[in-house]
Amino acid sequence: MKRLERDKGKTYAFDRADSPMLDVDQGESFIVETEDAFSGIMRGSSDSSLLGQLPGRDRTPPLSNPVTGPVYIKGAKRGDLLKVTVERIEVDRCGVCAFFPGSGPPAIRTRWPELNEACVIPLTHCHETQQVLLDGEPAWPASPMIGTIGVAPDREVAASIWGQGAWGGNLDCQHIAEGSIFYVNCYHDGALLYVGDVHASQADTELCSVADETRADVVLRCDVIPNTQIPFPRIETADALITLCSAKPLEEAVTGAIVHMVDWLVAGHGFTSRQAYLHMSANPGCRIHIYQMVGFGPMRYTAGAAFPRISLGPSHTSKRKILQGGS
C-alpha cells in the first residue's frame, strides 16, 4: 500500500502550487501519516512553557495545525466531485490537550480564572481497550476523527489553521471518522487532497480550542464523481446523511447546513421541499451538530445537519442520485 510520510508531506496551507507528494489511482487504498496540531512539539509532555515556544505562532497566519499532502488522485479534474472513504484511523499512543491564555469562551474564563492559565494535559490512548487515559486512568472512549481535510481551493492559498470553505479545511467534524465518506469539490487536476489534525477524541464545540491532538496513520480510498459540484462538503455514515457549513455567526452556520440538507434531499433523494422541511422540523432523528466553535483568528464555526438513513424509506432510496444537483 502506498504511503505518504508526515515528514515528507507536512505543510501549513492548502496550495494549488504544491507539487503532489503521492499519486494514487481511483479506488486504491493508501496511507497518509499526519502530525498533531502542535507539530509534535508537545508530544508526551506536560510542560506548559512549551505553549509559548510553538514554532510559527509569530507568523500570520500561524504555522500551526499541519496537514500532509497533496495527494494527486488520477482522473480527477476541475468540476468533478471527490469521494473520500475513510477506511481506518490508527492514532498514536500519545495525545495532548491544552489550555491557552485567552482561548475559549470569555464567560467561562472569567468565572474560573485558573482556566485562563497556560496548561498542557498529556493523554494516553489505550489501543487494547479503545479508551483515552488521563493520569493513567480511563477517562472516556476513544473516537478517532479527521479534523482537517480538503483540497486545494480554486484560486486562493488557504492556511491549514484558519481555512474553511467549499473545498473543506479545518472543519473539526467528529463524523469524518472510520467508515464515513467525505464528499468535496475538485478545483484542479488530481484534486490535490490534504489531510491532518487527527483527534483521538473531541467533544462538541471543541470548547478550549483544541481536542485530543495526536499523530495518526490514516487509510483512505478516493473515487471521482464526474461533472458534479456541491455547495459545501457532505458526509455519509452508516446511519446518516450529513451536510456541513462553516460561517459566523453560529446561526448562519446552522441555517446553511439545514439549507444544504433540504437541497440534498430534494435534488438527490426525491423529496419535495415541503417533505424535507417537515422532516427537519419534526423528525426527532434529524439532528444539528455544533462541531467546532473556536474563536481564533478568522476561523468560522462549523455546524452539521444530520438526516437519519432510516427516514429515507424505500421510495426515496430508489430515487437516489449520487449527489446530483445542489450547486
Secondary structure as a PSIPRED ss2 file (coil, helix, strand):
# PSIPRED VFORMAT (PSIPRED V4.0)

   1 M C   1.000  0.000  0.000
   2 K E   0.000  0.000  1.000
   3 R E   0.000  0.000  1.000
   4 L E   0.000  0.000  1.000
   5 E C   1.000  0.000  0.000
   6 R H   0.000  1.000  0.000
   7 D H   0.000  1.000  0.000
   8 K H   0.000  1.000  0.000
   9 G H   0.000  1.000  0.000
  10 K E   0.000  0.000  1.000
  11 T E   0.000  0.000  1.000
  12 Y C   1.000  0.000  0.000
  13 A E   0.000  0.000  1.000
  14 F E   0.000  0.000  1.000
  15 D C   1.000  0.000  0.000
  16 R C   1.000  0.000  0.000
  17 A C   1.000  0.000  0.000
  18 D C   1.000  0.000  0.000
  19 S C   1.000  0.000  0.000
  20 P C   1.000  0.000  0.000
  21 M C   1.000  0.000  0.000
  22 L E   0.000  0.000  1.000
  23 D E   0.000  0.000  1.000
  24 V E   0.000  0.000  1.000
  25 D C   1.000  0.000  0.000
  26 Q C   1.000  0.000  0.000
  27 G C   1.000  0.000  0.000
  28 E C   1.000  0.000  0.000
  29 S E   0.000  0.000  1.000
  30 F E   0.000  0.000  1.000
  31 I E   0.000  0.000  1.000
  32 V E   0.000  0.000  1.000
  33 E E   0.000  0.000  1.000
  34 T E   0.000  0.000  1.000
  35 E C   1.000  0.000  0.000
  36 D C   1.000  0.000  0.000
  37 A C   1.000  0.000  0.000
  38 F C   1.000  0.000  0.000
  39 S C   1.000  0.000  0.000
  40 G C   1.000  0.000  0.000
  41 I C   1.000  0.000  0.000
  42 M C   1.000  0.000  0.000
  43 R C   1.000  0.000  0.000
  44 G C   1.000  0.000  0.000
  45 S C   1.000  0.000  0.000
  46 S C   1.000  0.000  0.000
  47 D C   1.000  0.000  0.000
  48 S H   0.000  1.000  0.000
  49 S H   0.000  1.000  0.000
  50 L H   0.000  1.000  0.000
  51 L H   0.000  1.000  0.000
  52 G H   0.000  1.000  0.000
  53 Q H   0.000  1.000  0.000
  54 L C   1.000  0.000  0.000
  55 P C   1.000  0.000  0.000
  56 G C   1.000  0.000  0.000
  57 R C   1.000  0.000  0.000
  58 D C   1.000  0.000  0.000
  59 R C   1.000  0.000  0.000
  60 T C   1.000  0.000  0.000
  61 P C   1.000  0.000  0.000
  62 P C   1.000  0.000  0.000
  63 L C   1.000  0.000  0.000
  64 S C   1.000  0.000  0.000
  65 N C   1.000  0.000  0.000
  66 P C   1.000  0.000  0.000
  67 V E   0.000  0.000  1.000
  68 T E   0.000  0.000  1.000
  69 G E   0.000  0.000  1.000
  70 P E   0.000  0.000  1.000
  71 V E   0.000  0.000  1.000
  72 Y E   0.000  0.000  1.000
  73 I E   0.000  0.000  1.000
  74 K C   1.000  0.000  0.000
  75 G C   1.000  0.000  0.000
  76 A C   1.000  0.000  0.000
  77 K C   1.000  0.000  0.000
  78 R C   1.000  0.000  0.000
  79 G C   1.000  0.000  0.000
  80 D C   1.000  0.000  0.000
  81 L E   0.000  0.000  1.000
  82 L E   0.000  0.000  1.000
  83 K E   0.000  0.000  1.000
  84 V E   0.000  0.000  1.000
  85 T E   0.000  0.000  1.000
  86 V E   0.000  0.000  1.000
  87 E E   0.000  0.000  1.000
  88 R E   0.000  0.000  1.000
  89 I E   0.000  0.000  1.000
  90 E E   0.000  0.000  1.000
  91 V E   0.000  0.000  1.000
  92 D E   0.000  0.000  1.000
  93 R E   0.000  0.000  1.000
  94 C E   0.000  0.000  1.000
  95 G E   0.000  0.000  1.000
  96 V E   0.000  0.000  1.000
  97 C E   0.000  0.000  1.000
  98 A E   0.000  0.000  1.000
  99 F E   0.000  0.000  1.000
 100 F C   1.000  0.000  0.000
 101 P C   1.000  0.000  0.000
 102 G C   1.000  0.000  0.000
 103 S C   1.000  0.000  0.000
 104 G C   1.000  0.000  0.000
 105 P C   1.000  0.000  0.000
 106 P H   0.000  1.000  0.000
 107 A H   0.000  1.000  0.000
 108 I H   0.000  1.000  0.000
 109 R H   0.000  1.000  0.000
 110 T H   0.000  1.000  0.000
 111 R H   0.000  1.000  0.000
 112 W C   1.000  0.000  0.000
 113 P H   0.000  1.000  0.000
 114 E H   0.000  1.000  0.000
 115 L H   0.000  1.000  0.000
 116 N H   0.000  1.000  0.000
 117 E C   1.000  0.000  0.000
 118 A C   1.000  0.000  0.000
 119 C E   0.000  0.000  1.000
 120 V E   0.000  0.000  1.000
 121 I E   0.000  0.000  1.000
 122 P E   0.000  0.000  1.000
 123 L E   0.000  0.000  1.000
 124 T E   0.000  0.000  1.000
 125 H E   0.000  0.000  1.000
 126 C E   0.000  0.000  1.000
 127 H C   1.000  0.000  0.000
 128 E C   1.000  0.000  0.000
 129 T C   1.000  0.000  0.000
 130 Q C   1.000  0.000  0.000
 131 Q E   0.000  0.000  1.000
 132 V E   0.000  0.000  1.000
 133 L E   0.000  0.000  1.000
 134 L E   0.000  0.000  1.000
 135 D C   1.000  0.000  0.000
 136 G C   1.000  0.000  0.000
 137 E E   0.000  0.000  1.000
 138 P E   0.000  0.000  1.000
 139 A E   0.000  0.000  1.000
 140 W E   0.000  0.000  1.000
 141 P E   0.000  0.000  1.000
 142 A C   1.000  0.000  0.000
 143 S C   1.000  0.000  0.000
 144 P C   1.000  0.000  0.000
 145 M E   0.000  0.000  1.000
 146 I E   0.000  0.000  1.000
 147 G E   0.000  0.000  1.000
 148 T E   0.000  0.000  1.000
 149 I E   0.000  0.000  1.000
 150 G E   0.000  0.000  1.000
 151 V E   0.000  0.000  1.000
 152 A C   1.000  0.000  0.000
 153 P C   1.000  0.000  0.000
 154 D C   1.000  0.000  0.000
 155 R C   1.000  0.000  0.000
 156 E C   1.000  0.000  0.000
 157 V C   1.000  0.000  0.000
 158 A E   0.000  0.000  1.000
 159 A E   0.000  0.000  1.000
 160 S C   1.000  0.000  0.000
 161 I C   1.000  0.000  0.000
 162 W C   1.000  0.000  0.000
 163 G C   1.000  0.000  0.000
 164 Q E   0.000  0.000  1.000
 165 G E   0.000  0.000  1.000
 166 A C   1.000  0.000  0.000
 167 W C   1.000  0.000  0.000
 168 G E   0.000  0.000  1.000
 169 G E   0.000  0.000  1.000
 170 N E   0.000  0.000  1.000
 171 L C   1.000  0.000  0.000
 172 D C   1.000  0.000  0.000
 173 C C   1.000  0.000  0.000
 174 Q C   1.000  0.000  0.000
 175 H C   1.000  0.000  0.000
 176 I C   1.000  0.000  0.000
 177 A C   1.000  0.000  0.000
 178 E C   1.000  0.000  0.000
 179 G C   1.000  0.000  0.000
 180 S C   1.000  0.000  0.000
 181 I E   0.000  0.000  1.000
 182 F E   0.000  0.000  1.000
 183 Y E   0.000  0.000  1.000
 184 V E   0.000  0.000  1.000
 185 N E   0.000  0.000  1.000
 186 C C   1.000  0.000  0.000
 187 Y C   1.000  0.000  0.000
 188 H C   1.000  0.000  0.000
 189 D C   1.000  0.000  0.000
 190 G C   1.000  0.000  0.000
 191 A C   1.000  0.000  0.000
 192 L C   1.000  0.000  0.000
 193 L E   0.000  0.000  1.000
 194 Y E   0.000  0.000  1.000
 195 V E   0.000  0.000  1.000
 196 G E   0.000  0.000  1.000
 197 D E   0.000  0.000  1.000
 198 V E   0.000  0.000  1.000
 199 H E   0.000  0.000  1.000
 200 A E   0.000  0.000  1.000
 201 S E   0.000  0.000  1.000
 202 Q C   1.000  0.000  0.000
 203 A C   1.000  0.000  0.000
 204 D C   1.000  0.000  0.000
 205 T C   1.000  0.000  0.000
 206 E C   1.000  0.000  0.000
 207 L C   1.000  0.000  0.000
 208 C C   1.000  0.000  0.000
 209 S C   1.000  0.000  0.000
 210 V C   1.000  0.000  0.000
 211 A C   1.000  0.000  0.000
 212 D E   0.000  0.000  1.000
 213 E E   0.000  0.000  1.000
 214 T E   0.000  0.000  1.000
 215 R E   0.000  0.000  1.000
 216 A E   0.000  0.000  1.000
 217 D E   0.000  0.000  1.000
 218 V E   0.000  0.000  1.000
 219 V E   0.000  0.000  1.000
 220 L E   0.000  0.000  1.000
 221 R E   0.000  0.000  1.000
 222 C E   0.000  0.000  1.000
 223 D E   0.000  0.000  1.000
 224 V E   0.000  0.000  1.000
 225 I E   0.000  0.000  1.000
 226 P C   1.000  0.000  0.000
 227 N C   1.000  0.000  0.000
 228 T C   1.000  0.000  0.000
 229 Q C   1.000  0.000  0.000
 230 I C   1.000  0.000  0.000
 231 P C   1.000  0.000  0.000
 232 F C   1.000  0.000  0.000
 233 P C   1.000  0.000  0.000
 234 R E   0.000  0.000  1.000
 235 I E   0.000  0.000  1.000
 236 E E   0.000  0.000  1.000
 237 T C   1.000  0.000  0.000
 238 A C   1.000  0.000  0.000
 239 D C   1.000  0.000  0.000
 240 A E   0.000  0.000  1.000
 241 L E   0.000  0.000  1.000
 242 I E   0.000  0.000  1.000
 243 T E   0.000  0.000  1.000
 244 L E   0.000  0.000  1.000
 245 C E   0.000  0.000  1.000
 246 S E   0.000  0.000  1.000
 247 A E   0.000  0.000  1.000
 248 K C   1.000  0.000  0.000
 249 P C   1.000  0.000  0.000
 250 L H   0.000  1.000  0.000
 251 E H   0.000  1.000  0.000
 252 E H   0.000  1.000  0.000
 253 A H   0.000  1.000  0.000
 254 V H   0.000  1.000  0.000
 255 T H   0.000  1.000  0.000
 256 G H   0.000  1.000  0.000
 257 A H   0.000  1.000  0.000
 258 I H   0.000  1.000  0.000
 259 V H   0.000  1.000  0.000
 260 H H   0.000  1.000  0.000
 261 M H   0.000  1.000  0.000
 262 V H   0.000  1.000  0.000
 263 D H   0.000  1.000  0.000
 264 W H   0.000  1.000  0.000
 265 L H   0.000  1.000  0.000
 266 V H   0.000  1.000  0.000
 267 A H   0.000  1.000  0.000
 268 G H   0.000  1.000  0.000
 269 H H   0.000  1.000  0.000
 270 G C   1.000  0.000  0.000
 271 F C   1.000  0.000  0.000
 272 T C   1.000  0.000  0.000
 273 S H   0.000  1.000  0.000
 274 R H   0.000  1.000  0.000
 275 Q H   0.000  1.000  0.000
 276 A H   0.000  1.000  0.000
 277 Y H   0.000  1.000  0.000
 278 L H   0.000  1.000  0.000
 279 H H   0.000  1.000  0.000
 280 M H   0.000  1.000  0.000
 281 S H   0.000  1.000  0.000
 282 A H   0.000  1.000  0.000
 283 N C   1.000  0.000  0.000
 284 P C   1.000  0.000  0.000
 285 G C   1.000  0.000  0.000
 286 C C   1.000  0.000  0.000
 287 R E   0.000  0.000  1.000
 288 I E   0.000  0.000  1.000
 289 H E   0.000  0.000  1.000
 290 I E   0.000  0.000  1.000
 291 Y E   0.000  0.000  1.000
 292 Q E   0.000  0.000  1.000
 293 M C   1.000  0.000  0.000
 294 V C   1.000  0.000  0.000
 295 G C   1.000  0.000  0.000
 296 F C   1.000  0.000  0.000
 297 G C   1.000  0.000  0.000
 298 P C   1.000  0.000  0.000
 299 M C   1.000  0.000  0.000
 300 R C   1.000  0.000  0.000
 301 Y E   0.000  0.000  1.000
 302 T E   0.000  0.000  1.000
 303 A E   0.000  0.000  1.000
 304 G E   0.000  0.000  1.000
 305 A E   0.000  0.000  1.000
 306 A E   0.000  0.000  1.000
 307 F E   0.000  0.000  1.000
 308 P E   0.000  0.000  1.000
 309 R H   0.000  1.000  0.000
 310 I H   0.000  1.000  0.000
 311 S H   0.000  1.000  0.000
 312 L C   1.000  0.000  0.000
 313 G H   0.000  1.000  0.000
 314 P H   0.000  1.000  0.000
 315 S H   0.000  1.000  0.000
 316 H H   0.000  1.000  0.000
 317 T H   0.000  1.000  0.000
 318 S H   0.000  1.000  0.000
 319 K C   1.000  0.000  0.000
 320 R C   1.000  0.000  0.000
 321 K C   1.000  0.000  0.000
 322 I C   1.000  0.000  0.000
 323 L C   1.000  0.000  0.000
 324 Q C   1.000  0.000  0.000
 325 G C   1.000  0.000  0.000
 326 G C   1.000  0.000  0.000
 327 S C   1.000  0.000  0.000
